[in-house]
Amino acid sequence: MAKTPVYTIDLNFQGFHNAIAAYLIKHDHGAVLVESGPGSTLPALEQAINGHGLQLGDITHVLLTHIHLDHAGASGKLAQNGAIVCVHPAGAPHMINPEKLLASASRIYGNAMNSLWGEFLPVPEEKIWRVGHEEELDIHGLKFRALHTPGHAEHHICYLFEDICFSGDVGGVRIPGYPYLRVPMPPPELNFEKWYGTLVMLRGTGMKRIAPTHFGVFEDPDWHINQVESSLKATENWMETVMPEDPPIEVLREKFANWIEAESSKLEMDAQVKKDYDLANPLGMSADGIQRYWRKHRLAT
């Protein structure tokens, strides 16, 4: 049976390639998007959709892996144009009223908030599809299976379509062309134990391809998932060495960045690829996530 074409849209985030993807799948009444990208990349998204002979209003459904700004920011605009936004039930309230989400992000990004992420419009209640665990989504003949996959975020979903798994951020960050992968670990919901459970679940899906949002479709899912697990374990080991000293967050960020730099330098990446990784997965955010996880889950036991 022929595979349904899945088109990778490079959203050219901040003018860089291979940082944030959306995935377009056509059907007889328009198309489905997996991820919307941020509001700041809406012009690139629209241009790409137009290149496939479609308009924004032809997007019938947007399947969000989770509600972080780089994945979901443009979905409100797509909903205004008629799209149904599919999201984890725990993420749905923040799509309907993004005030708390935006306030939290503004504390992190400050004056760079708009230039990085652009406008985040609310999604009307009637345009929300709250997606359950193992729910089957039949969208104009396209069949998806949704799995609740915590670890990166409690409200994370992976979508299975034919032989491909759209893995959001629990599938890590992988730039094409390098046998290397990083795991994004921002606060507040990083959870190593749940992430390992998610990997067990994903190994059981029988997928033949994996498509992380950062970035692209890969045909070696077993290697990919093993690398996510190895990276998580290496990070845990590093955390258990560093965190008992309770370093200030600025020191922790520097230590973490130095450790990741040393690991990635073994592959002799060029400077541009390193920038791509840092843009798709800011290291300071992962250091913050590690600190919060340590204090919430390790010191409490």
C-alpha positions in Angstrom: 0.0 0.0 0.0 1.4 3.4 -1.0 2.3 5.8 1.8 0.3 9.0 2.0 2.7 11.9 1.3 3.9 13.8 4.4 5.4 17.2 3.5 7.9 18.8 5.9 7.5 22.6 6.1 10.6 24.4 7.2 9.3 27.5 9.1 12.7 29.3 8.9 12.5 30.3 12.5 14.6 33.5 13.0 15.9 33.0 9.5 17.4 29.6 10.2 16.7 26.3 8.5 16.1 23.0 10.3 14.9 24.6 13.5 11.1 24.2 13.6 9.0 22.1 11.3 5.3 21.7 10.6 4.0 18.7 8.7 1.4 18.9 6.0 -0.8 16.0 5.0 -3.4 16.5 2.2 -6.9 15.0 2.1 -9.9 15.5 -0.3 -11.2 18.5 1.6 -7.9 20.4 2.3 -5.1 19.3 4.6 -4.1 18.5 8.2 -1.1 20.2 9.9 0.9 18.6 12.6 2.1 21.6 14.6 1.4 25.2 13.7 4.7 26.7 14.7 4.9 30.1 16.4 3.0 33.1 15.4 6.3 34.7 14.2 6.6 32.1 11.4 3.1 32.4 10.1 4.2 34.1 6.9 6.6 31.2 6.1 3.8 28.7 7.0 1.3 30.5 4.7 3.8 30.7 1.9 4.6 27.0 2.1 0.9 26.1 2.2 0.3 28.2 -0.8 3.1 26.4 -2.5 1.1 23.2 -2.2 -1.9 24.8 -3.9 -3.7 25.5 -0.7 -4.8 28.5 1.4 -4.8 28.9 5.2 -8.5 28.3 5.2 -7.9 24.9 3.6 -6.3 23.6 6.8 -9.1 21.7 8.5 -7.2 20.4 11.5 -4.1 21.2 13.5 -2.6 18.4 15.5 -0.6 19.9 18.4 1.9 17.7 20.2 1.9 20.2 23.0 1.2 23.9 23.7 4.7 25.4 23.9 5.0 28.5 21.8 7.3 27.0 19.2 4.7 24.3 18.5 1.3 25.9 19.0 1.6 29.7 18.7 0.0 30.1 15.2 -2.9 27.7 15.9 -5.2 30.5 17.0 -4.9 32.2 13.6 -5.5 28.9 11.9 -8.6 28.3 14.0 -9.9 31.8 13.0 -9.6 30.5 9.4 -11.7 27.4 10.3 -9.3 24.8 11.6 -10.1 22.4 14.5 -7.2 22.4 17.0 -6.4 19.0 18.4 -4.7 19.1 21.8 -4.2 17.3 25.1 -7.1 18.0 27.5 -4.7 19.6 30.0 -3.4 21.9 27.3 -6.8 22.9 26.0 -7.6 25.6 28.7 -4.4 27.4 27.8 -5.3 27.5 24.1 -8.7 28.9 24.9 -7.3 31.5 27.3 -3.5 31.8 26.8 -3.1 34.6 29.4 -1.2 32.5 31.9 0.9 30.8 29.3 2.0 34.1 27.8 2.6 35.7 31.1 5.0 32.8 32.0 6.8 33.0 28.7 7.1 36.8 29.0 9.0 36.4 32.3 11.5 34.3 30.5 11.8 36.1 27.1 11.1 39.7 28.2 11.5 42.2 25.3 12.3 39.4 22.9 8.9 37.8 23.3 7.3 39.3 20.2 10.2 39.0 17.8 10.7 35.3 18.8 7.2 34.1 19.0 4.9 36.7 17.5 1.1 36.8 18.1 -0.5 34.0 20.1 -4.3 34.2 19.5 -6.8 32.3 21.6 -8.6 29.3 20.1 -12.4 29.4 20.3 -13.9 26.7 22.5 -15.8 25.3 19.6 -12.6 24.8 17.6 -10.9 22.7 20.3 -10.7 18.9 20.0 -9.6 17.4 23.4 -7.7 14.3 22.4 -7.7 11.3 24.7 -5.0 8.7 25.2 -5.1 6.1 22.4 -8.0 8.0 20.7 -8.4 7.3 17.0 -8.8 10.5 14.9 -10.4 10.0 11.5 -10.0 13.2 9.6 -11.5 13.0 6.1 -10.1 9.5 5.7 -6.7 10.2 7.3 -6.4 8.0 10.4 -4.3 9.1 13.4 -3.8 7.4 16.8 -2.9 9.7 19.6 -0.8 8.7 22.6 -0.4 10.7 25.7 3.4 10.9 26.1 4.6 12.8 29.2 8.2 13.5 30.1 9.0 16.7 28.3 5.6 18.1 29.3 2.6 16.5 31.0 0.3 17.6 28.2 2.4 16.0 25.4 0.9 13.9 22.6 2.5 11.8 19.9 0.5 11.1 16.8 0.8 7.8 14.8 -0.1 8.0 11.1 0.5 5.0 8.9 4.1 4.1 9.6 5.2 7.4 11.0 5.3 8.8 14.5 5.1 12.6 15.0 7.1 12.8 18.2 7.0 16.5 19.1 9.7 17.0 21.7 9.8 13.7 23.5 11.5 12.4 20.4 14.3 14.9 21.0 16.0 17.4 18.7 17.9 16.1 15.7 19.3 18.1 12.9 19.5 16.2 9.6 23.0 15.0 8.5 24.5 14.3 11.9 24.2 11.1 14.0 23.5 13.2 17.1 20.5 14.1 19.2 19.7 16.3 22.2 16.7 16.2 24.5 14.9 19.4 25.4 14.2 19.7 29.1 12.5 23.0 29.9 10.6 23.7 33.1 8.1 23.1 34.6 7.2 19.5 33.8 10.5 17.7 32.9 10.1 14.2 34.4 12.8 11.5 33.7 10.7 8.6 35.0 7.7 9.5 32.9 9.9 10.1 29.8 11.4 6.6 30.1 7.9 5.2 30.3 7.0 7.1 27.2 9.9 5.6 25.3 8.7 2.1 26.3 5.3 3.0 24.8 6.9 4.4 21.6 9.0 1.3 21.1 5.8 -0.8 21.1 4.1 1.2 18.3 5.9 -0.5 15.3 6.7 2.8 13.7 9.1 2.8 10.7 9.7 6.5 10.6 9.9 9.2 13.3 9.3 12.9 12.8 10.4 15.2 15.7 9.3 18.8 15.3 13.0 19.7 15.5 13.6 18.6 12.7 12.5 16.3 9.9 11.5 12.7 9.1 14.0 10.0 9.9 13.9 6.3 8.9 15.8 4.8 11.8 13.3 5.1 14.7 15.0 2.3 16.8 18.4 4.2 16.7 16.6 7.4 17.4 14.6 6.3 20.4 17.7 4.6 21.8 19.6 7.8 21.5 16.9 9.7 23.3 17.2 7.2 26.2 21.0 7.3 26.2 20.9 11.1 26.3 18.4 11.1 29.2 20.5 8.7 31.1 23.7 10.7 30.5 21.9 13.8 31.6 20.6 12.1 34.8 24.2 11.0 35.6 25.5 14.5 35.1 22.7 16.0 37.2 23.4 13.6 40.1 27.0 14.7 40.0 26.4 18.4 39.8 23.1 19.2 41.6 24.0 18.1 45.2 26.2 21.2 45.3 23.0 23.3 44.5 24.8 25.7 42.2 23.2 29.0 41.4 21.2 28.9 38.2 23.7 31.1 36.3 26.5 28.6 37.3 24.3 25.6 36.5 23.5 27.0 33.0 27.2 27.5 32.3 28.2 24.1 33.6 25.4 22.4 31.5 26.4 24.4 28.4 30.0 23.4 28.8 29.1 19.8 29.2 26.9 19.7 26.1 29.5 21.6 24.1 32.1 19.0 25.0 29.8 16.2 24.0 28.8 17.7 20.7 32.3 18.7 19.8 33.3 15.1 19.4 31.2 15.1 16.2 33.1 18.0 14.7 30.0 19.9 13.9 30.3 23.1 11.9 29.4 26.4 13.6 26.1 26.7 11.7 24.8 23.3 12.9 25.7 24.2 16.5 23.6 27.3 16.1 20.7 25.3 14.7 20.8 23.0 17.7 21.0 25.9 20.2 18.1 27.6 18.4 15.9 24.5 18.5 16.9 23.6 22.0 18.2 26.5 24.1 20.6 25.0 26.7 19.7 27.5 29.4 16.1 26.3 29.4 17.2 22.7 29.9 19.4 23.8 32.9 16.4 25.5 34.4 14.3 22.4 33.9 16.9 20.2 35.5 17.1 22.5 38.5 13.3 22.4 38.9 13.1 18.7 38.5 15.8 18.1 41.1 14.2 20.3 43.7 10.7 19.0 43.1 11.4 15.3 42.7 14.8 14.4 44.1 15.0 16.6 47.2 11.5 15.8 48.1 12.2 12.1 48.5 
